[in-house]
Amino acid sequence: MVLQVLLVEDEPVDLKAYEGSLPTAFQQNHVDVTIHPCGDFGEALKLASDPLRRYDMIISDTYKGLARNADAEVLNLVLAYRGPRFCPIVVYSSSVKPPTLVESPFVVWADKAKPNDIERAITEVLNTGVPQIARRLHDEIEGSAASFLWQFLEENWTDIWKATGSDEKGIERLIRRRVAIQIGDMAHDGKGLVPVLSRLGSEYYVYPRLPLTYYSLGDVLRHKENRNDFRIVLTPHCHLFVQPGQEYPRADYVLTIKTVKATDILGEKLANAREDQKEAKHKKLGRWTRSPAQTGRPPEGRHWYLPAFLKIPHLYCDLLQMESVPYGEVAANFEAIATLVPPYAEALQACFVSFYGSVGIPDLRIESIEDMLN
């Protein structure tokens, strides 16, 4: 992986010096880099805005005393990249920071007069992981995902074109979905592609929720007033889809599962697990987070674990605490902040069906089956 970095500096001597020295900052962070030098701010803006080019980081000079047109070009470049482009920026100067430049993890200011401060800013950006992730995604799409796609499409294009009714948008969705699955469910182990067998808790969710006009199975709701009230929508989205020309879906109530903080369910078990050896600790965590969770609270199978991510704390869905909310009151009282992704939403649904579909039967008398041993 080699990062592509645009370096903008209108002083030829400084440009040459940075071209030679700045790669060291990347090497010290174990990142390979190709520096693309540019000595003109206007030209840099054109390069950065060119849809046929992409950079993983931009490093640019600005302010020299009073505001100049060149300064405006740099700030325009920052604004152009801030929202729509997946590219962090290091802006430096020997003067004061422009008042209109707002720093963030992806836009970092450096003092040109301060020794090694540009290198410090580069390291700060690299530590976010954004440049590496951007390059890796780009390489994955053009590499493993695209190679599969193009080979598949080339061999099957005529049949696909017919099967989709020559629908370009439909084929585009097919390609986009395949790319998402390919790069989301496969990883490189240094030799080739291998399936991803374990997940991070953050991968349970689409966060923030997609801007849909209807609710879906697995939507994570948070009460607008009681901020500790988290719920999961359990009604299938086919019942919640709002048909064209209609204000409400066929389901006039939304079935929700209430949640309980994991700390309230596990209690002292958490404190005891902290004292365990690593193997025993991991074994307990595995039991508490499987589907359904084994929390030790009867009846068995009542809890389903939700991992913490951003506004969502560690929670358990409690299948004994269900509430149907009138559809019109959901938007008024709750905000949909995330959605469980497949297969987690379906796993929760399956646990619900299993829990309420179980049938209790009397145990067989041992005496009546002892002849099995004869």
C-alpha angles and dihedrals in degrees: 000000000000120000117223110220128186112213115197119193126144095199106086094207093051092043091055092046094050091045087061101037107037096066086069090067089057093044091052087057090049093249125130116221144187113207117212106198122208126180099192127067095208092051090048091055090052092049093048092048094048107112089209092062129060132187129195093208137008121210112191140173120222141160121046105177113300120027113278134185088257090060090053090051091055093048090047088053091052092049092047092053099036097083115015103031125073094222130109120216135215112203117190138178142161087232132064123300112269109256090228093056110097114195124222136158086281100041112053129180123216133189109234092200093054113087114253093353093127088052088050090053091048090052090048091055093045089052089062088063091221099121092047093046091048092051093043092051091047091050092045093052092048093039125036097006097042095043090055092044098048093047091048094045093046092053096042106026097113093051093043091049090053095042092053094046092246088294107161093191091051092052090046089055090049091053094044092049092048092050091049092051093044097052093035099050100033132063137182117250094186093269102056146304119327130176119261106242101178133042141208117241090246089063090069090077147056095218121212096029117248113262095255124162092222138042124258140202107277098025111152110224126195123195112244094223105024098053092187092061106099122169139177123223110236100177110106112252091236086070092045100047111115109226118225111278092018127110097203135028126245090265106074091184128053117215111221134185114220119223135219127205111262091230090059092052099043098035113160091007088077093055091047092049091055088064094050126101116261096261094049091043092053091046091056093045089051092054093047094051104039123108105288100018121235100221098151092242111126137268095052115240098027095117131069119185126236114192121225118260127160107309093003114088124200103292143171123217106224110213090198090062108067129152132184110216121198107253093236091055097052096076091039095054106023140047120214104227103168145355130227109241125223128308094021097061090049091046090056090048090050091051090051092051092045093048095050094034095058117114121210114221130179117262116255115253108252091223091062094058102035089105087075086078094055 
